[in-house]
Amino acid sequence: MQWLAWQLPCTEPAPGLPAAAQGWWALRFTPHVALLDEALLLEVGSTERLWGGRAALQALLRRAAPDGTDAPQDDCASTWASGPTALQALALLRLKRMGCAPPQRLPHGLPLATLTALRPHALALQQLGCRSWGDVRVLPRAGVARRFGSACLQALDQAWGDAPHTLAWITLPEQFALELELPALAESAPALLWAGQRLLDALQGWLRARHLGVLALALSWRHDLRRLDGVELPPWHSLQLRTAEPLQGMAHLRRLLAERLAHERLAAPVNRLALRSLQTAPLVPACHDLLPPAHDAAQGEPWHQFVERLSARLGAHSLQVVRLRADHRPEAMQHWHPAVAPPPEAAAGLLYPTGWPQGYPPWLVRPPQPLSLQGHRPCLQGQPLCLLAGPQRVESGWWDGDGGGTGQGLAQRDYFVAHSVAAGNVWVFRDRASGAWFLQGVYA
């Protein structure tokens, strides 16, 4: 077996944040991850071959650790240690943090202070002439157990690998939902972003271990006051974030959260924050090529992320896109909808065409323009139209009521492709109820 020990950024998790959340990020590399004292322990002997060997796995872990990107290289190396048992790896990590070199003989030469079970008895053991693990191990076991307790002997046996060491493995919850007690009351919505970063880091570790991407999440905050100026306040207030594609990276979500919080006004100071995933999906790899793209290639912001960020800044209804709707009436086939919100028709189960129907003009006249007649021939700008193709009969919209041939409602039309001397090819129709002609669209 081979163990790696990683120094936690802080020995105590934030209030309300479970300690196990600090180790979720490591579960993508090995299923055997546990918290012990001030360190995170990873058993990598069974998985290091899958990552290209021990050196390659340790390099990946240093880059993936929450403190590995901004810390200096020397400091990053001092937060990791490896050993054949969990207690030896933890002891070597403690030596690194103290700035001491490892002994020549392991584990016999390790100092007493590097084993948690020996720390309370370090002074008494030193008076007996013991300075290292090996010195204690050669003492009579019965006397050591009688004077210092059997826990010291058990810990030494576990450190040597002579006794099994049972650890509580970190497991992932089925759904992500975490709460965080704020160290101080937040007076403004942007002040929530700092605390929210802790929750986003935990969310990223959970997503990577689950091999999922988040599509929707909710950030909630609890007010410290129940009443303000005689007005009853809701205990919790929340906002929702949605993305067009599943995400594991938190940079885009952090930008979206900052834009949304900039428009929020807190009703009262906030003392607690909660983050919950509403919708997740399996993450599809971004690159399907045999070789990965070059690292120095220019990578712009994806279009859907730009739209989401702009919508968060300007408001959901400020940026709209056109969507196709299953309707035979041309003026009802397109519907403008906020770019980042799902269309209400999708929830109702209506089908959406995959593209604009072939043969239809790209530009529609809204509302259809009435055409004059010369005899029985429709005219555009005083010139008779030459009918090229048609008729195409459309009868639709009876569920909307009778809105006439040019409005939203019952439509009974015969469509034709016609040619105009002034405008080129156009799309016209004759309303069968009234016999009137209308210009519906213009071809490019």
C-alpha positions as CSV (number, residue, x, y, z in Angstrom):
1,M,0.0,0.0,0.0
2,Q,1.0,3.6,-0.6
3,W,-0.4,6.6,1.3
4,L,-0.3,10.3,0.6
5,A,-0.9,12.9,3.3
6,W,-2.0,16.4,2.4
7,Q,-1.9,19.3,4.8
8,L,-5.4,20.8,5.0
9,P,-5.5,24.6,4.4
10,C,-7.2,25.0,7.8
11,T,-7.4,22.5,10.6
12,E,-11.1,23.4,11.4
13,P,-13.7,23.6,8.7
14,A,-15.9,26.7,8.5
15,P,-18.9,26.6,10.8
16,G,-21.7,24.6,9.2
17,L,-19.4,23.2,6.5
18,P,-18.8,19.4,7.1
19,A,-15.2,18.4,7.5
20,A,-15.6,15.7,4.8
21,A,-16.3,18.4,2.2
22,Q,-12.6,19.4,2.4
23,G,-11.7,16.0,0.8
24,W,-14.3,15.7,-1.9
25,W,-11.9,17.0,-4.5
26,A,-9.6,14.0,-3.9
27,L,-12.2,11.3,-4.6
28,R,-11.7,11.7,-8.4
29,F,-8.2,10.1,-8.0
30,T,-8.9,7.4,-5.4
31,P,-12.0,6.1,-3.6
32,H,-10.0,5.7,-0.4
33,V,-9.8,9.2,1.2
34,A,-10.0,9.9,4.9
35,L,-9.5,12.8,7.4
36,L,-7.0,12.2,10.2
37,D,-6.1,15.1,12.5
38,E,-4.9,18.0,10.4
39,A,-4.3,16.0,7.2
40,L,-6.2,14.4,4.4
41,L,-5.0,10.8,3.7
42,L,-5.2,9.1,0.3
43,E,-4.5,5.5,-0.3
44,V,-3.1,5.5,-3.9
45,G,-1.4,2.1,-4.2
46,S,-4.4,0.7,-6.0
47,T,-5.0,3.6,-8.4
48,E,-1.6,5.2,-9.2
49,R,-1.1,2.9,-12.2
50,L,-4.3,4.4,-13.8
51,W,-2.8,7.9,-13.6
52,G,0.6,7.1,-15.2
53,G,2.5,6.2,-12.1
54,R,3.3,7.6,-8.6
55,A,5.1,10.7,-9.8
56,A,2.5,11.6,-12.4
57,L,-0.3,11.1,-9.8
58,Q,1.5,13.3,-7.2
59,A,1.9,16.0,-9.8
60,L,-1.8,15.9,-10.7
61,L,-2.8,16.0,-7.0
62,R,-0.6,19.0,-6.4
63,R,-2.3,20.9,-9.2
64,A,-5.8,19.8,-8.2
65,A,-5.4,20.6,-4.5
66,P,-7.4,23.7,-3.4
67,D,-4.2,25.5,-2.4
68,G,-2.0,24.2,-5.2
69,T,-2.5,26.8,-7.8
70,D,-1.6,30.0,-5.9
71,A,1.0,28.6,-3.4
72,P,4.7,28.8,-4.2
73,Q,6.3,25.6,-5.5
74,D,8.4,25.1,-2.3
75,D,5.4,25.6,-0.1
76,C,3.2,23.4,-2.3
77,A,5.8,20.5,-1.9
78,S,5.8,20.9,1.9
79,T,2.1,20.2,2.1
80,W,2.5,16.6,0.7
81,A,4.2,13.5,2.0
82,S,4.1,9.8,1.2
83,G,4.7,6.6,3.2
84,P,3.8,2.9,3.2
85,T,1.3,3.4,6.0
86,A,-1.1,6.2,6.8
87,L,0.6,7.1,10.1
88,Q,4.1,7.2,8.5
89,A,2.8,9.5,5.7
90,L,1.2,11.8,8.4
91,A,4.4,11.8,10.4
92,L,6.6,12.7,7.4
93,L,4.2,15.5,6.6
94,R,4.5,16.9,10.1
95,L,8.3,16.7,9.8
96,K,8.1,18.7,6.5
97,R,5.9,21.4,8.2
98,M,8.5,21.7,11.0
99,G,11.3,22.1,8.5
100,C,13.1,18.9,9.6
101,A,14.7,16.3,7.3
102,P,13.4,12.7,7.4
103,P,15.5,10.3,9.4
104,Q,17.7,7.8,7.7
105,R,15.9,4.8,9.1
106,L,12.1,4.7,8.7
107,P,10.0,4.5,10.7
108,H,12.3,3.8,13.6
109,G,13.9,7.3,13.6
110,L,10.7,9.4,13.5
111,P,10.4,11.7,16.5
112,L,7.8,11.1,19.2
113,A,5.9,14.3,18.4
114,T,5.0,13.1,14.9
115,L,2.7,10.3,16.3
116,T,-0.6,11.6,17.8
117,A,-0.9,8.8,20.4
118,L,2.6,9.5,21.8
119,R,2.3,13.3,22.1
120,P,0.6,13.3,25.6
121,H,3.4,11.1,26.9
122,A,6.4,12.7,25.1
123,L,7.9,14.2,28.2
124,A,7.7,11.1,30.3
125,L,9.1,9.0,27.5
126,Q,12.0,11.4,27.0
127,Q,12.8,11.0,30.7
128,L,13.1,7.3,30.0
129,G,15.6,8.0,27.3
130,C,13.2,7.5,24.3
131,R,13.5,10.0,21.5
132,S,12.0,8.1,18.5
133,W,9.3,5.6,17.6
134,G,11.9,2.8,17.6
135,D,13.0,3.6,21.2
136,V,9.4,3.1,22.4
137,R,8.9,0.0,20.4
138,V,11.8,-1.8,22.0
139,L,10.4,-1.2,25.5
140,P,8.6,-4.1,27.2
141,R,5.1,-4.0,25.8
142,A,3.4,-5.0,29.1
143,G,5.1,-2.1,30.9
144,V,4.3,0.4,28.2
145,A,0.6,-0.7,28.2
146,R,0.4,-0.5,31.9
147,R,2.0,3.0,32.2
148,F,0.9,4.7,29.0
149,G,-2.1,2.7,27.8
150,S,-2.6,0.2,25.0
151,A,-3.4,3.0,22.5
152,C,0.3,3.8,22.2
153,L,1.2,0.2,21.3
154,Q,-1.7,-0.1,18.9
155,A,-0.7,3.1,17.1
156,L,2.9,1.9,16.8
157,D,1.7,-1.4,15.4
158,Q,-0.5,0.4,12.9
159,A,2.4,2.7,11.9
160,W,4.6,-0.3,11.2
161,G,1.8,-2.0,9.3
162,D,1.6,-4.9,11.8
163,A,-2.0,-4.1,12.7
164,P,-5.0,-3.0,10.6
165,H,-5.7,0.7,10.7
166,T,-9.4,1.3,10.3
167,L,-10.3,4.8,8.9
168,A,-13.6,6.4,8.2
169,W,-13.6,6.8,4.4
170,I,-15.1,10.0,3.0
171,T,-18.3,9.4,1.0
172,L,-20.3,11.7,-1.3
173,P,-23.9,12.6,-0.6
174,E,-26.4,11.9,-3.4
175,Q,-27.4,15.5,-3.7
176,F,-25.2,18.6,-3.1
177,A,-26.6,20.8,-0.3
178,L,-24.4,22.7,2.0
179,E,-24.8,25.5,4.5
180,L,-22.2,27.9,5.8
181,E,-22.3,30.0,8.9
182,L,-20.8,33.4,8.1
183,P,-17.9,34.6,10.4
184,A,-19.5,38.1,10.5
185,L,-22.8,39.5,9.4
186,A,-23.0,40.5,5.7
187,E,-24.4,43.9,5.2
188,S,-24.5,43.9,1.4
189,A,-25.1,41.2,-1.3
190,P,-21.6,41.4,-2.9
191,A,-20.2,40.6,0.6
192,L,-21.8,37.2,0.2
193,L,-19.5,36.4,-2.7
194,W,-16.5,35.7,-0.5
195,A,-18.4,33.2,1.7
196,G,-20.0,31.7,-1.4
197,Q,-16.6,30.9,-2.8
198,R,-16.1,28.3,-0.1
199,L,-19.4,26.6,-1.2
200,L,-18.5,26.8,-4.9
201,D,-15.2,25.0,-4.1
202,A,-17.0,22.3,-2.3
203,L,-19.5,22.0,-5.2
204,Q,-16.7,21.7,-7.7
205,G,-15.2,18.8,-5.7
206,W,-18.5,17.1,-5.5
207,L,-19.1,17.4,-9.2
208,R,-15.7,16.1,-10.2
209,A,-16.0,13.1,-7.9
210,R,-19.5,12.4,-9.4
211,H,-18.4,13.1,-13.0
212,L,-21.3,15.5,-13.3
213,G,-21.8,19.1,-14.5
214,V,-24.2,21.5,-12.9
215,L,-27.1,23.0,-14.9
216,A,-29.0,24.9,-12.2
217,L,-28.2,25.8,-8.6
218,A,-29.8,28.0,-5.9
219,L,-27.9,30.3,-3.5
220,S,-29.9,31.1,-0.3
221,W,-29.1,33.4,2.6
222,R,-30.8,33.7,6.0
223,H,-31.6,37.0,7.5
224,D,-30.3,37.8,11.0
225,L,-33.5,39.7,11.8
226,R,-37.1,38.5,11.8
227,R,-38.7,41.9,11.7
228,L,-37.4,45.2,10.4
229,D,-39.3,48.5,10.9
230,G,-42.4,46.5,11.9
231,V,-42.3,44.4,8.7
232,E,-42.1,40.6,8.9
233,L,-39.1,39.3,7.0
234,P,-38.9,35.9,5.3
235,P,-36.3,33.8,7.1
236,W,-34.6,32.9,3.8
237,H,-34.1,34.6,0.4
238,S,-32.6,32.9,-2.6
239,L,-31.6,33.3,-6.3
240,Q,-31.2,30.7,-9.0
241,L,-28.4,30.4,-11.6
242,R,-28.8,28.4,-14.7
243,T,-26.3,27.4,-17.5
244,A,-26.9,26.2,-21.0
245,E,-24.4,23.4,-20.7
246,P,-23.2,21.3,-17.7
247,L,-20.3,22.9,-16.0
248,Q,-17.6,21.8,-13.5
249,G,-15.4,24.9,-13.6
250,M,-16.5,27.5,-11.1
251,A,-15.1,30.6,-12.9
252,H,-18.2,31.1,-15.1
253,L,-20.5,30.5,-12.1
254,R,-18.5,32.9,-10.0
255,R,-18.9,35.6,-12.6
256,L,-22.7,34.9,-12.9
257,L,-23.1,35.0,-9.2
258,A,-21.2,38.3,-9.0
259,E,-23.4,39.9,-11.7
260,R,-26.6,38.7,-10.0
261,L,-25.5,39.7,-6.5
262,A,-24.7,43.2,-7.8
263,H,-28.4,43.7,-8.4
264,E,-29.6,42.3,-5.1
265,R,-30.4,44.4,-2.1
266,L,-30.4,42.6,1.3
267,A,-33.5,43.2,3.4
268,A,-31.5,42.7,6.6
269,P,-28.0,41.5,7.6
270,V,-27.2,37.9,6.7
271,N,-25.7,35.3,9.0
272,R,-25.9,32.1,7.0
273,L,-25.4,31.0,3.4
274,A,-26.6,27.8,1.6
275,L,-25.9,26.4,-1.8
276,R,-27.9,23.6,-3.4
277,S,-27.8,21.9,-6.8
278,L,-31.1,21.9,-8.6
279,Q,-30.2,20.1,-11.8
280,T,-27.1,18.2,-12.9
281,A,-26.1,16.1,-15.9
282,P,-23.3,13.8,-17.0
283,L,-20.4,15.9,-18.2
284,V,-19.5,15.5,-21.9
285,P,-15.8,16.0,-22.7
286,A,-15.2,19.3,-24.5
287,C,-12.6,17.8,-26.8
288,H,-13.4,14.7,-28.9
289,D,-10.1,14.8,-30.9
290,L,-7.5,12.1,-30.5
291,L,-4.9,14.7,-29.5
292,P,-5.8,17.5,-27.0
293,P,-5.6,21.1,-28.3
294,A,-2.4,23.1,-27.8
295,H,-2.1,24.9,-24.5
296,D,-1.1,28.1,-26.2
297,A,-4.1,28.2,-28.6
298,A,-6.3,31.2,-28.1
299,Q,-9.4,30.2,-26.3
300,G,-12.2,32.7,-26.3
301,E,-15.3,32.7,-24.0
302,P,-17.9,30.2,-25.2
303,W,-21.0,31.9,-26.7
304,H,-23.5,30.5,-24.2
305,Q,-21.4,31.7,-21.3
306,F,-21.2,35.2,-22.8
307,V,-25.0,35.3,-23.2
308,E,-25.5,34.1,-19.6
309,R,-23.1,36.6,-18.2
310,L,-24.7,39.5,-20.2
311,S,-28.2,38.4,-19.2
312,A,-27.1,38.4,-15.6
313,R,-25.8,41.9,-15.9
314,L,-28.6,43.5,-17.9
315,G,-31.5,41.4,-16.8
316,A,-33.1,38.3,-18.1
317,H,-35.6,40.1,-20.4
318,S,-32.9,42.5,-21.9
319,L,-31.4,39.7,-24.0
320,Q,-33.8,37.6,-26.0
321,V,-33.4,34.9,-28.7
322,V,-35.9,33.6,-31.2
323,R,-37.2,30.1,-30.9
324,L,-39.1,27.9,-33.3
325,R,-42.6,26.8,-32.3
326,A,-44.7,23.9,-33.7
327,D,-47.3,26.0,-35.5
328,H,-48.3,26.1,-39.2
329,R,-48.9,29.8,-39.2
330,P,-45.7,31.5,-40.3
331,E,-46.1,34.5,-37.9
332,A,-46.6,32.0,-35.0
333,M,-43.6,29.8,-35.8
334,Q,-41.1,32.1,-34.2
335,H,-41.3,33.2,-30.6
336,W,-39.0,35.6,-28.8
337,H,-37.9,34.4,-25.3
338,P,-35.3,35.4,-22.7
339,A,-32.0,33.8,-23.8
340,V,-31.2,32.2,-20.4
341,A,-34.7,31.0,-19.4
342,P,-36.3,27.8,-20.7
343,P,-39.4,28.5,-22.9
344,P,-42.7,27.9,-21.1
345,E,-43.9,25.8,-24.1
346,A,-41.1,23.3,-23.4
347,A,-42.6,22.5,-20.0
348,A,-46.0,22.1,-21.7
349,G,-44.6,19.4,-23.9
350,L,-44.9,21.1,-27.3
351,L,-42.4,20.0,-30.0
352,Y,-40.0,22.5,-31.5
353,P,-38.8,22.1,-35.1
354,T,-35.1,21.7,-35.6
355,G,-34.9,24.5,-38.2
356,W,-36.8,27.1,-40.3
357,P,-38.8,25.1,-42.8
358,Q,-37.3,24.8,-46.3
359,G,-38.7,27.1,-48.9
360,Y,-39.9,29.7,-46.4
361,P,-38.5,33.2,-46.7
362,P,-36.0,34.3,-44.0
363,W,-37.7,37.7,-43.6
364,L,-41.4,37.9,-42.6
365,V,-43.6,41.0,-42.8
366,R,-45.2,41.7,-39.5
367,P,-48.1,42.1,-39.7
368,P,-48.8,40.9,-43.3
369,Q,-49.1,43.8,-45.7
370,P,-52.4,44.0,-47.6
371,L,-52.0,44.0,-51.4
372,S,-54.0,45.8,-54.0
373,L,-55.7,44.0,-56.9
374,Q,-55.8,44.6,-60.7
375,G,-58.6,42.4,-61.7
376,H,-57.9,39.2,-59.9
377,R,-54.1,39.7,-59.8
378,P,-52.3,40.9,-56.6
379,C,-50.0,43.9,-57.0
380,L,-46.9,45.1,-55.1
381,Q,-45.9,48.8,-55.4
382,G,-48.3,49.2,-58.3
383,Q,-46.9,46.2,-60.3
384,P,-48.8,43.0,-60.8
385,L,-47.1,39.9,-59.3
386,C,-46.3,36.8,-61.3
387,L,-47.2,33.7,-59.4
388,L,-44.4,31.1,-59.6
389,A,-45.4,28.3,-57.3
390,G,-48.4,27.3,-55.2
391,P,-50.9,27.1,-53.8
392,Q,-49.8,25.7,-50.4
393,R,-52.9,25.5,-48.2
394,V,-52.7,26.3,-44.5
395,E,-55.6,25.8,-42.0
396,S,-54.5,26.3,-38.4
397,G,-55.1,28.3,-35.3
398,W,-58.7,27.4,-34.5
399,W,-57.7,27.0,-30.8
400,D,-56.8,30.7,-30.6
401,G,-60.2,32.0,-31.8
402,D,-61.0,33.8,-35.0
403,G,-58.5,36.6,-35.2
404,G,-58.9,37.2,-39.0
405,G,-56.5,36.3,-41.8
406,T,-53.8,38.7,-40.6
407,G,-53.8,38.1,-36.9
408,Q,-53.2,35.3,-34.4
409,G,-56.2,33.1,-34.7
410,L,-57.9,30.9,-37.3
411,A,-56.0,31.0,-40.5
412,Q,-57.4,29.7,-43.9
413,R,-54.8,30.6,-46.5
414,D,-53.4,29.7,-49.8
415,Y,-49.7,30.6,-50.1
416,F,-47.8,31.3,-53.3
417,V,-44.3,32.2,-54.3
418,A,-44.5,35.2,-56.6
419,H,-42.1,37.5,-58.5
420,S,-42.1,41.3,-58.2
421,V,-40.3,43.6,-60.6
422,A,-39.3,45.9,-57.7
423,A,-38.7,43.4,-54.8
424,G,-37.8,40.2,-56.5
425,N,-39.2,36.9,-55.2
426,V,-41.8,37.3,-52.4
427,W,-44.2,35.1,-50.4
428,V,-47.9,36.0,-50.6
429,F,-51.1,34.4,-49.5
430,R,-54.8,34.7,-50.3
431,D,-57.2,34.6,-47.3
432,R,-59.9,32.2,-48.4
433,A,-62.5,33.7,-46.0
434,S,-62.3,37.3,-47.4
435,G,-60.5,36.7,-50.8
436,A,-57.9,39.4,-49.9
437,W,-54.2,39.1,-50.7
438,F,-51.3,39.8,-48.3
439,L,-47.6,40.0,-48.5
440,Q,-46.1,37.5,-45.9
441,G,-42.4,37.5,-46.6
442,V,-39.4,38.5,-48.8
443,Y,-36.7,36.2,-50.1
444,A,-33.1,37.2,-50.0
